[in-house]
């Protein structure tokens, strides 16, 4: 299991230290939730913050755009250091154009879907994607309960394209990561389960081992 700690759950007054802590604790990627206050009812940060913390780790930056017009802002996020860029299928614009623009920028393209969006809505675009992010909570705020009923979407995506990476985000801990692994999930985004743990390295190992006995 690839583990991508979400800095949404970090101490924002010590972001540099928090990034370094996740790096040395064994994080595979760093997950960055970008919210615009329109597409979702919350505001977080934009390219300047991503650019400022890019120097503190070489781990891939997994940037999740929860914004209305992802195509418009792609160049700025790529320049800031985004390696993987997820945008929502429910956002405005042509998904195919956004996918192509992400790839041309040099980043890896991914599509995210809200709980109400069926997996089948992504099928027309699977050939151009590096990853699909299946939200296991309603996007916008951390600390929500994991929606296990999203796992059939994961299975449907894996059946359609077995080599596709599938990521889940929301309510992830050692127990729910096991549920995700059983469904075929490749990447877990974890917030409080990692940043709030007394031993972040142990918490990350626990998530990575979620598929160890499958």
VMD Tcl script that draws the C-alpha trace (Angstrom):
set ca {
  {0.00 0.00 0.00}
  {1.27 3.43 -0.97}
  {0.71 5.87 1.91}
  {0.15 9.57 1.24}
  {-0.25 11.62 4.45}
  {-2.52 14.61 3.95}
  {-1.10 17.87 5.27}
  {-4.66 19.04 5.89}
  {-4.25 17.29 9.26}
  {-0.80 18.75 9.97}
  {0.28 21.60 12.21}
  {0.13 24.49 9.75}
  {2.34 26.64 11.98}
  {5.19 24.16 11.43}
  {4.65 22.92 7.90}
  {8.32 22.47 7.07}
  {8.88 20.29 10.15}
  {5.69 18.35 9.46}
  {6.78 17.55 5.89}
  {10.19 16.42 7.11}
  {8.54 14.31 9.83}
  {6.39 12.50 7.28}
  {9.36 11.97 4.99}
  {11.56 10.35 7.64}
  {8.58 8.38 9.00}
  {8.24 6.53 5.69}
  {5.56 8.36 3.72}
  {5.58 7.43 0.04}
  {3.85 10.57 -1.23}
  {2.71 13.84 0.32}
  {-0.97 14.61 -0.28}
  {-2.03 18.24 -0.66}
  {-5.72 19.16 -0.60}
  {-6.43 22.36 -2.51}
  {-9.90 23.81 -1.86}
  {-11.31 27.02 -3.31}
  {-14.37 27.66 -1.15}
  {-16.64 27.24 -4.20}
  {-16.35 23.66 -5.41}
  {-16.23 22.57 -1.76}
  {-17.22 24.59 1.34}
  {-13.71 25.10 2.64}
  {-10.55 27.07 1.83}
  {-7.04 25.71 2.22}
  {-4.00 26.88 0.24}
  {-2.69 27.39 -3.27}
  {0.52 27.24 -5.31}
  {2.60 29.57 -3.06}
  {2.31 27.22 -0.08}
  {3.11 24.17 -2.22}
  {6.14 25.94 -3.67}
  {7.33 26.94 -0.19}
  {7.30 23.36 1.17}
  {8.60 21.66 -1.96}
  {12.20 22.06 -0.78}
  {11.68 19.93 2.35}
  {11.21 16.55 0.65}
  {11.89 14.71 -2.58}
  {8.76 12.59 -2.16}
  {6.12 13.01 -4.89}
  {3.56 15.74 -4.26}
  {0.07 14.31 -4.81}
  {-2.06 17.42 -5.36}
  {-5.84 17.04 -5.10}
  {-7.60 19.99 -6.74}
  {-11.06 20.57 -5.26}
  {-11.62 23.67 -7.37}
  {-14.13 24.83 -9.98}
  {-11.78 25.45 -12.90}
  {-8.78 23.09 -12.69}
  {-7.59 23.65 -16.26}
  {-7.06 27.36 -15.64}
  {-4.70 26.86 -12.71}
  {-2.77 23.75 -13.78}
  {0.41 25.57 -14.88}
  {0.75 27.25 -11.49}
  {0.39 24.01 -9.54}
  {2.86 22.21 -11.78}
  {5.37 25.05 -11.45}
  {4.93 24.94 -7.65}
  {6.01 21.29 -7.61}
  {2.98 19.07 -8.18}
  {3.98 15.62 -9.45}
  {0.52 14.02 -9.53}
  {-2.52 16.23 -10.15}
  {-6.04 15.04 -9.39}
  {-9.02 17.09 -10.51}
  {-12.69 16.37 -9.97}
  {-14.78 14.89 -12.74}
  {-17.62 17.03 -11.37}
  {-15.68 20.28 -11.91}
  {-16.26 22.56 -14.89}
  {-14.54 22.05 -18.22}
  {-13.78 19.16 -20.54}
  {-12.12 16.32 -18.58}
  {-10.20 15.14 -21.63}
  {-8.63 18.57 -22.15}
  {-7.66 18.75 -18.49}
  {-6.10 15.28 -18.57}
  {-4.13 16.16 -21.70}
  {-2.95 19.43 -20.17}
  {-1.73 17.69 -17.02}
  {0.22 15.17 -19.07}
  {1.73 17.86 -21.30}
  {2.85 19.74 -18.18}
  {4.91 16.74 -17.13}
  {2.71 15.75 -14.19}
  {0.74 12.51 -13.87}
  {-3.01 12.92 -14.47}
  {-5.66 11.65 -12.08}
  {-9.40 12.07 -11.73}
  {-11.25 12.28 -8.41}
  {-14.92 11.40 -7.91}
  {-17.30 12.34 -5.11}
  {-19.33 9.68 -3.30}
  {-22.43 10.34 -5.44}
  {-20.54 9.91 -8.74}
  {-20.52 6.36 -10.16}
  {-17.30 4.69 -11.23}
  {-18.73 4.28 -14.71}
  {-18.55 8.05 -15.22}
  {-14.75 7.74 -15.32}
  {-14.62 4.84 -17.80}
  {-14.41 7.04 -20.96}
  {-11.22 8.62 -19.63}
  {-9.39 5.63 -18.14}
  {-7.02 5.23 -21.06}
  {-5.38 8.57 -20.28}
  {-5.18 8.34 -16.49}
  {-2.40 7.44 -14.08}
  {-4.82 7.14 -11.16}
  {-8.42 7.53 -9.99}
  {-9.15 8.97 -6.55}
  {-12.32 7.55 -5.02}
  {-13.50 9.84 -2.23}
  {-14.56 7.86 0.83}
  {-16.01 10.97 2.50}
  {-17.70 14.09 1.14}
  {-14.83 16.36 0.07}
  {-14.24 19.54 2.01}
  {-13.28 18.70 5.58}
  {-11.10 16.19 7.38}
  {-12.14 13.92 10.24}
  {-15.16 12.32 8.56}
  {-16.17 8.66 8.78}
  {-14.98 6.23 6.09}
  {-17.70 5.20 3.61}
  {-17.21 1.48 3.09}
  {-19.97 1.47 0.48}
  {-17.55 3.19 -1.92}
  {-15.53 -0.04 -2.29}
  {-17.63 -1.42 -5.18}
  {-16.39 1.58 -7.20}
  {-12.82 0.50 -6.55}
  {-13.58 -3.03 -7.73}
  {-15.34 -1.74 -10.85}
  {-12.37 0.44 -11.78}
  {-9.92 -2.42 -11.21}
  {-12.00 -4.78 -13.30}
  {-12.11 -2.27 -16.13}
  {-8.37 -1.50 -16.01}
  {-6.34 -3.74 -13.66}
  {-3.11 -1.72 -13.95}
  {-4.78 1.54 -12.91}
  {-3.79 2.98 -9.53}
  {-6.82 3.57 -7.31}
  {-6.52 5.94 -4.36}
  {-8.95 6.48 -1.49}
  {-9.21 9.57 0.70}
  {-11.27 10.03 3.84}
  {-11.54 8.26 7.17}
  {-8.44 6.13 6.63}
  {-6.89 4.29 9.59}
  {-5.38 0.83 10.08}
  {-8.81 -0.82 10.08}
  {-10.32 0.98 7.10}
  {-7.08 0.63 5.15}
  {-7.55 -3.14 5.45}
  {-11.06 -2.79 3.98}
  {-9.61 -0.68 1.18}
  {-6.83 -3.18 0.49}
  {-9.33 -6.02 0.22}
  {-11.16 -4.04 -2.47}
  {-7.94 -3.51 -4.44}
  {-6.93 -0.01 -3.38}
  {-3.30 0.92 -4.14}
  {-2.95 4.29 -2.39}
  {-4.34 5.47 0.95}
  {-4.51 9.13 1.92}
  {-4.34 9.43 5.71}
  {-4.71 12.54 7.82}
  {-5.25 12.38 11.56}
  {-4.35 8.67 11.64}
  {-0.77 9.66 10.81}
  {-0.30 13.27 11.87}
  {-2.16 12.69 15.13}
  {-0.31 9.49 16.02}
  {2.31 9.51 18.77}
  {4.54 7.45 16.47}
  {3.98 8.49 12.86}
  {6.40 5.88 11.51}
  {4.49 3.11 13.27}
  {1.18 4.46 11.97}
  {2.50 4.56 8.40}
  {3.89 1.01 8.70}
  {0.47 -0.14 9.90}
  {-1.18 1.34 6.82}
  {1.43 -0.11 4.47}
  {0.89 -3.54 6.01}
  {-2.88 -3.38 5.46}
  {-2.53 -5.56 2.37}
  {0.26 -7.71 3.76}
  {-1.91 -10.76 4.42}
  {-4.12 -10.64 1.33}
}
mol new
graphics top color blue
foreach p $ca { graphics top sphere $p radius 0.5 }
foreach p [lrange $ca 0 end-1] q [lrange $ca 1 end] { graphics top cylinder $p $q radius 0.2 }
display resetview
